Amino acid sequence: MTEQTLTPIMPLSSTSDSILKEARMAHERYLIKQQDADLEHAIECYIDAIKNNPSISEAYYRLASLLLIKGQISVEGALEQCKTALSLEPNNPNAHIYTGYFQCLNGNMEEAEKEFALAISNSGKNSARPRLFLSKVLLNKIKGDGKHVKDMVKFLYYFLSGSMMIMWDCPSVKMFCKFLANDFSIMSYKTLGETFEKMKLFPSALEAYSKGLEKTSQSNLFYQKMGDLSLECNNIEASRECYKRAHEVNPSDREVLIKLATINQTYFPDDVDMTIEYYNSLLEFGIDLDKIYYELGHLYLQKSDKIHAVSAFKLAEEMNPENPYYNNSLAYAYVKAELYDDAIEYYQQAIKLNPDSEWTSIVCHALGAIYAEIKENFEAAEATFNAGIVLDPNNIDIQLSLGDLFMAQNDLDKAIKTYCDAITTDPLNFMAYAKAGLALWEKDYLEESIVAFHKSIELNPDFEISQNNLGVVYLDGLGDPKESIDYFKNAININPNYTLAYFNLGRAYQAIGDKALAAEYYQMTMDLNKITEELSDKEIRSRLYDLFE
């Protein structure tokens, strides 16, 4: 080779040498540990090395490989970087190897073959790697074009010679040994920790993982292990902190991000913004997008962000329109946004899909409530409630809503029957007795009404409405104000802001002729009513003034 064919290499400054050395070390750590922090650091160092000394060919092709991994350049961009490296150092075997590799990625097998051949001619006894790369190109060529004797011979030659010469390829042997040592150390601490876990020796397991973290610097793996163990020991805060550390080390680890999002959502409901941030990061992976949007929808509802909730559920439903739960949640979000026609459409779709009778009965309940309370379409509401009852005869809530629907239409007979059916379904449901008592009172079935209210109070003495309503039956139905007083007082003791109970207690004292106490409770009623606005202020004043006429 003549002197004219050689390209002079500029001597590296001490600064460039130091930066390049640091870049190589970070690059090597990334290849062994696959951690994003090392990848980022290596990229920064290679860029700094080029800025400090643009004539360093090695920095160009190594930087190209890392930027390609990051997705920041295309294969064509990587090849351009290699061209720059080869223009600076045409006989650099590594530059030819990287160029050949990028040509393979680009589908240019002939060019790749040429580059690997040049790398072999410039490598001498350290040509194991380009030989093995070239053998792979030849093998792919044989598979694609059919078996040609010449190509088969060349493949065998480069494969066998490369395999034999690998022991003299110092960089490859060095890297292999580091891989082996690192993997053995990781396996040792991981196995030790898992063994302690199986033996329920959790402190010892945590110590083993901590030592693995310290000795191997495999932060992502051991932080995950420590997070899993802390979660198993119900140390939620420590678990979240470990997963955060693992995420910081390797933001591209989807599994860690899922764990972080789940823990934050489950155990830290007030930290909803951070949970949303985690789920938005998960969207970047492009996996299970519908499930992620579904979770985001619930998180936005938690924030009362109705617009984003609707958008998230809508995206989930569009990706999987046959999922009944997505349709149901989208309908609920539309209800929150007061877009009732849209809500009806998606509730109907969820009911049509009907994954489970009990669940679909609950959806029928929600849809029926819109028909009854918003649309005032009592016929549609009744049909929907009845459909829900057929799906789940034990759904007492929907039976009570059907009874309320009949009450709203003043169909007391149907209401009483429906409430009694609910009592048959669940004889221990205090609300069913309370509603039945009210319907019986409206129907003038006083004795039956008293029995129902007493049973409601027996099942739940702290239900102030039954206490008040039973007092009203005694006061206005049986004309027994003395008997009613205790029930009104009970209602007030349970709920000191129960305006109607104060008013009724005032009426009871007025009925027995105790004007002073009656006036006191009417005045308390007026004061409370300014806040609750339950009653007509005019009626309260009228009652108060009547006491002194």
JOJOPE-V440579 format. One record per residue. N is the residue number from 0. PHI is phi in whole degrees, 0 to 359 (NA if undefined). PSI is psi as a letter, one per 20 degrees, with the letter a starting at -180 (* if undefined). BURIAL is + if it has 24 or more other C-alpha atoms within 12 Angstrom, else -. Layout:
# JOJOPE-V440579
n=<N N>
phi=<PHI PHI>
psi=<PSI PSI>
burial=<BURIAL BURIAL>
This chain:
# JOJOPE-V440579
n=<0 1 2 3 4 5 6 7 8 9 10 11 12 13 14 15 16 17 18 19 20 21 22 23 24 25 26 27 28 29 30 31 32 33 34 35 36 37 38 39 40 41 42 43 44 45 46 47 48 49 50 51 52 53 54 55 56 57 58 59 60 61 62 63 64 65 66 67 68 69 70 71 72 73 74 75 76 77 78 79 80 81 82 83 84 85 86 87 88 89 90 91 92 93 94 95 96 97 98 99 100 101 102 103 104 105 106 107 108 109 110 111 112 113 114 115 116 117 118 119 120 121 122 123 124 125 126 127 128 129 130 131 132 133 134 135 136 137 138 139 140 141 142 143 144 145 146 147 148 149 150 151 152 153 154 155 156 157 158 159 160 161 162 163 164 165 166 167 168 169 170 171 172 173 174 175 176 177 178 179 180 181 182 183 184 185 186 187 188 189 190 191 192 193 194 195 196 197 198 199 200 201 202 203 204 205 206 207 208 209 210 211 212 213 214 215 216 217 218 219 220 221 222 223 224 225 226 227 228 229 230 231 232 233 234 235 236 237 238 239 240 241 242 243 244 245 246 247 248 249 250 251 252 253 254 255 256 257 258 259 260 261 262 263 264 265 266 267 268 269 270 271 272 273 274 275 276 277 278 279 280 281 282 283 284 285 286 287 288 289 290 291 292 293 294 295 296 297 298 299 300 301 302 303 304 305 306 307 308 309 310 311 312 313 314 315 316 317 318 319 320 321 322 323 324 325 326 327 328 329 330 331 332 333 334 335 336 337 338 339 340 341 342 343 344 345 346 347 348 349 350 351 352 353 354 355 356 357 358 359 360 361 362 363 364 365 366 367 368 369 370 371 372 373 374 375 376 377 378 379 380 381 382 383 384 385 386 387 388 389 390 391 392 393 394 395 396 397 398 399 400 401 402 403 404 405 406 407 408 409 410 411 412 413 414 415 416 417 418 419 420 421 422 423 424 425 426 427 428 429 430 431 432 433 434 435 436 437 438 439 440 441 442 443 444 445 446 447 448 449 450 451 452 453 454 455 456 457 458 459 460 461 462 463 464 465 466 467 468 469 470 471 472 473 474 475 476 477 478 479 480 481 482 483 484 485 486 487 488 489 490 491 492 493 494 495 496 497 498 499 500 501 502 503 504 505 506 507 508 509 510 511 512 513 514 515 516 517 518 519 520 521 522 523 524 525 526 527 528 529 530 531 532 533 534 535 536 537 538 539 540 541 542 543 544 545 546 547 548>
phi=<NA 281 295 292 278 269 258 297 254 289 294 285 288 299 294 298 298 294 295 295 297 295 297 299 296 295 299 296 298 297 298 278 258 57 251 298 298 292 299 298 293 298 300 300 293 297 295 297 297 294 298 286 210 294 266 277 294 303 297 291 285 290 299 302 295 287 295 292 299 288 78 271 223 271 298 298 295 295 295 296 297 294 300 298 298 288 292 278 212 299 259 285 298 294 297 292 297 297 297 298 297 293 295 299 298 275 84 265 292 294 294 298 300 296 295 294 297 295 296 296 293 260 259 66 286 265 261 300 298 297 295 293 299 295 296 291 298 294 295 297 294 296 295 279 261 99 279 247 303 299 293 296 295 297 301 298 297 288 293 291 293 295 296 287 278 300 291 263 272 304 301 292 297 298 296 300 296 294 303 296 296 296 296 295 295 298 298 296 292 294 295 298 299 295 295 298 299 297 275 64 266 295 300 292 296 297 295 297 293 296 292 299 297 286 278 257 60 275 303 303 297 284 296 299 300 294 295 298 293 298 295 297 274 65 264 295 298 295 298 298 295 294 295 298 297 298 292 296 291 221 298 270 276 295 299 296 296 297 296 299 297 294 296 298 292 279 254 230 298 283 268 293 296 292 297 299 298 297 294 296 294 295 300 294 281 70 242 51 298 298 294 292 298 299 295 299 302 295 294 293 298 300 272 62 267 293 295 292 296 300 298 295 296 296 296 298 293 294 285 216 294 269 271 295 291 295 297 296 292 297 299 298 297 296 299 299 275 61 256 287 297 295 299 301 301 279 296 298 293 296 294 298 288 40 284 201 300 296 296 294 298 294 295 301 300 296 293 300 296 295 301 283 271 260 274 52 262 293 295 295 297 298 297 291 299 296 297 294 292 297 295 218 298 266 280 288 298 288 295 295 294 295 298 298 297 292 296 298 266 60 267 293 297 294 297 300 299 294 294 293 298 295 296 297 294 220 295 253 269 296 293 298 294 297 290 297 301 294 296 294 298 298 272 68 267 294 298 296 296 299 301 295 292 299 294 299 291 300 285 212 296 267 271 296 294 296 300 296 293 294 299 296 298 293 288 264 273 264 67 240 296 299 293 284 302 299 290 294 296 300 299 291 297 289 226 297 256 276 302 298 293 298 298 293 293 299 297 295 294 296 292 266 89 269 293 296 292 299 297 298 285 294 296 296 298 297 295 292 294 298 266 275 53 279 239 280 298 297 293 296 297 299 298 295 291 298 296 247 274>
psi=<p r h h i q p q p p p p r h g g g g g h g h g g g g g g g g h g i l p h h h g g g g g g g g g h g g h h n i j o h h h g h g g g h h h h g i j i r r h h h h h g h h g g g h h h n h j o h h h h g g g g g h h g h i j m h g h g g g g h g h h g h j h c i k j g g h g h g h h h g h g h g g h g i r o p g g h g g g g h g h g g h g h h i h h i n g g g g g g g g g g g g g h g g g h g h g g g g h g h g h j k m g h h g h g g h g h h g g h i k m g g g h h g g h g g g h g h j k n g g h g h h g h g g h h h g n i j o h g g h g g g g g g g h g i m h i l h g h g g g g h h h h h i i k p l h g h g h g g h g h g h h h j k n h g h g g g g h g g g h h h m i j o h h g g g h g g g h h g h j k m h g h g g g h g h g g g h h m h p g g g h h h h h g g g h h g g g h g i k n h g h g g g g g h h h h g h n i j n h g h g h h g g h g h g h j k n h g h g g g g h h h h h h g n i j o h h g h g h g g g h h g h i k m g g h g g g g h g h g h g h n i j n h g h g g h h h g g g g h g i k m h g h h g h h g h g g h h g n i j n g h h g g h h g h g h h h j j n h g h g h g h h g h g g g h h h g h l h r p h g h g h g g g h h h j *>
burial=<- - - - - - - - - - - - - - - + + - + + - + + + - + + + + + + + + + + + + + + + + + + + + + + + + + - - + + + + + + + + + + + + + + + + - - - - - - + + + + + + + + + + + + + + + + + + + + + + + + + + + + + + - - - - + - + + + + + + + + + + - + + - - + + + + + + + + + + + + + + - + - - - - - - - - - + - - + + + - + + - + + + - + + - - + - - - - - - - - - - - - + - - + + + - + + - + + + - - + - - - - + - - + + + + + + + + + - - + + + + + + + + + + + + + + + + - - - - + - + + + + + + + + + + - + + + + + + + + + + + + + + + + + - - - - - - + - + + + + + + + + + + - - - - - + + + + + + + + + + + + + - - - - + + + + + + + + + + + + - - - - - + + + + + + + + + + + + + + - - - + - + + + - + + + + + + - - + - - - + + + + + + + + + + + + + + + - - - - - + - + + + - + + + + + + - + + - + + + + + + + + + + + + + + - - - - + - + + + + + + + + + + - - - - - + + + + + + + + + + + + + + - - - + - + + + + + + + + + + - - - - - + + + + + + + + + + + + + + + - - - + + + + + + + + + + + + - - - - + + + + + + + + + + + + + + + - - - + - + + + + + + + + + + - + + - - - - - + - + - - + - - + + - - + - ->
